[in-house]
Amino acid sequence: MVGAAKFFSVVVVLLVPGGLLVAMAFVLARLVSHQMQLEQGPQRQRLARAVASVRWRDVVREARRSL
């Protein structure tokens, strides 16, 4: 079942225009929200620090892992 879901997600990413971009945006949002939970302080500062700490290679690695 997991294999079929993974295959279906890869097919959707390939067929839907901008599918990979949508997948990367989802992964970026997930990484930023995880970093915000680790940070301390007011919400605006936590968001700024979380966005600054996420690197492009982290997003790519997580996107590959999720596909």
N, C-alpha and C positions, 0 to 999 in steps of 0.2 A: 504494500500500500504506500509506504514512504517513497519507494522507488518510482511509482507511478506519479505521485505528486511532484517529485523533483523533476521528472521528465516533462510533465505538463507545464511546470513553471518555466523551464528552459524553452519550450516551444512557444509559450506566450511571449517571453522576452524577445525571441527571434522574430516573431510574426507581427507583433504590435509595434507600430512606429513609436519610437521613444520608450520602449519597454525597458531597456537597460537603464535609461536615465531615471525612470520611475523607480526601478529596483534600487539604484544607488541612492536616490533621495530618501527612500524608506530606510535603508541601512544607515544613512547619515543621521536621520532623525532618531533612530534607535540608539546609536552611539552617543549622541548629544544628551538624550534623556538619561542614559546610564551614567554619563559623566556628571550630570547635574545632581544626581542622587548622591554622588561621592563628595561633591563640593559643599562648603559651609558658607553661610552668610545670606544676605538678601538675595531675592530671586534674580534680579537683574545682573548682579555680580556673578552669581553662580552660572547663569546662562552665558555671559561673556567669557568666563574662564573655561566653561565646558566647550564652547565653540572653538576657542583658541587652542585647546588641548587636543582636539581631534585632528588627525593627520590624514591626508589623502590615501596613503598606503594602507591605513587602518580600514578605511571605507572599502577600498578595493579588495582587501583580504577577506573582510566580512561578507562582501557581496559574493565572492567566489565560494566561500564556505557555505553560504545559504543556498546557492544554486548547486 
